Amino acid sequence: MKFHYCGYEKAGEMPTNACQFFYECENCKAVLKPQAGDCCVYCIYGTVDCPPVK
């Protein structure tokens, strides 16, 4: 999957055993947070849909 924000993309792996609530963009240094209704930053900024929450 790719994580993208501010035009910058970074390949990485989404954690499967926990939610990641914050992520600092390596390019612009913005601290990203999930939006209301999302469980983690990958749900909104990732290029792959999050797995269903169990």
C-alpha positions, 0 to 999 in steps of 0.5 A: 500500500502507499500512504499519501499526503501533500503530494508525497507518497511513501510505500509501507505496510499497514499494521494488522494487529493495531490501529495507528492513530497518528502519522508524521508526514516525512515530507511536510512534517504534518501530523495526520490523524484519522477523521471522524468514523475512521479507525486509523490514519491508513483509512483516510490517507492510505491507498488500500481500504482498511480491513473491517474492524472485528 
